[in-house]
Amino acid sequence: MRELVKAFKALSDETRLRILSLLMERGCCVCEVMQALDISQTRASRNLSALYDAGFLKLRKDGLWSLYSIDRDGMEKYFSNLVDAVRKALEGNKVVDMDRERLREAERVGPGCVTRMRK
């Protein structure tokens, strides 16, 4: 029961739903999430952490970057069903569509991304 409560809490935030939607497209590092959602590094990291802690995401290192992606193999079946429900619910959402468009332009800019991205 505790896992389910944690999952629903993680999904009860607009930013986390938008991030989950991005990760349905492809794995992302923090700076790509920052660019796609036009949010600070702190906000992106905090929300990625919440989704990771709830069991929706996996993390892998790729050089300088920590890449987050949806953990379809490691999550419980009902978590996968929740992710599918989120995907269906966000179909055609204008904000999510704009996020995905910005993700196409996002770049992995390295450790200095925070100072370069937030002008």
C-alpha positions in Angstrom: 0.0 0.0 0.0 2.9 2.4 0.9 4.3 2.0 -2.7 1.0 2.9 -4.3 0.6 6.0 -2.1 4.1 7.1 -3.0 3.4 6.5 -6.7 0.2 8.6 -6.6 1.9 11.4 -4.7 4.7 11.4 -7.4 2.0 11.7 -10.1 0.1 14.5 -8.3 2.3 17.3 -9.6 2.1 18.9 -13.0 5.8 19.3 -13.4 6.4 15.6 -12.7 3.7 14.6 -15.2 5.4 16.8 -17.8 8.7 15.2 -17.0 7.2 11.7 -17.3 5.8 12.7 -20.7 9.3 13.8 -21.9 10.8 10.5 -20.7 8.2 8.6 -22.7 9.9 10.1 -25.7 13.5 9.3 -24.7 15.9 9.3 -21.8 17.0 12.7 -20.6 19.6 14.3 -18.5 18.7 17.1 -16.1 19.8 19.9 -18.4 17.6 18.6 -21.2 14.6 18.5 -18.8 15.5 22.1 -17.8 15.5 23.2 -21.4 12.3 21.4 -22.4 10.3 22.6 -19.5 12.1 26.0 -19.0 12.6 25.3 -15.3 15.6 25.6 -13.0 18.1 22.9 -12.3 16.9 22.6 -8.7 13.3 22.1 -9.8 14.2 19.6 -12.5 16.4 17.6 -10.1 13.9 17.6 -7.3 11.1 16.4 -9.5 13.2 13.7 -11.2 14.2 12.5 -7.8 10.6 12.2 -6.7 9.8 10.1 -9.8 12.9 8.0 -9.2 12.2 7.5 -5.5 8.6 6.5 -6.3 9.9 3.7 -8.6 9.0 5.1 -12.1 12.6 5.9 -13.3 16.0 4.3 -13.6 19.2 6.2 -13.7 22.4 5.4 -15.7 25.6 7.3 -16.1 26.9 8.3 -19.6 30.1 10.1 -19.2 29.3 13.4 -17.5 25.6 12.9 -17.7 23.1 11.1 -15.5 20.4 9.9 -17.8 16.9 9.2 -16.5 14.4 7.0 -18.3 11.3 5.1 -17.5 12.0 1.8 -15.8 9.5 -0.4 -17.5 11.5 -3.6 -16.7 12.0 -2.8 -13.0 8.6 -1.4 -12.1 5.6 -3.2 -10.8 2.9 -4.1 -13.4 0.5 -1.6 -12.0 3.2 1.2 -12.2 3.4 0.4 -15.9 -0.4 0.7 -16.2 -0.2 4.1 -14.4 2.5 5.3 -16.9 0.2 4.2 -19.8 -2.7 6.0 -18.2 -0.6 9.2 -18.0 0.4 8.9 -21.6 -3.2 8.5 -22.7 -4.4 11.4 -20.5 -1.7 13.7 -21.9 -2.3 13.0 -25.6 -3.1 16.2 -27.4 -2.2 18.4 -24.4 -0.8 21.7 -25.7 1.7 22.2 -22.9 3.1 18.7 -23.2 3.3 19.1 -27.0 5.3 22.2 -26.6 7.6 20.5 -24.0 8.2 17.7 -26.5 9.0 20.2 -29.3 11.5 22.0 -27.0 13.0 18.6 -26.1 13.9 18.1 -29.8 16.0 21.2 -29.6 17.5 20.5 -26.2 21.2 19.8 -25.9 23.4 18.1 -23.3 25.6 20.9 -22.4 27.6 19.5 -19.5 28.3 20.5 -15.9 28.1 24.2 -16.7 24.6 23.9 -18.1 23.0 25.7 -15.2 24.9 29.0 -15.7 24.6 28.7 -19.5 20.9 27.8 -19.7 19.5 30.4 -17.2 20.2 33.7 -18.8 
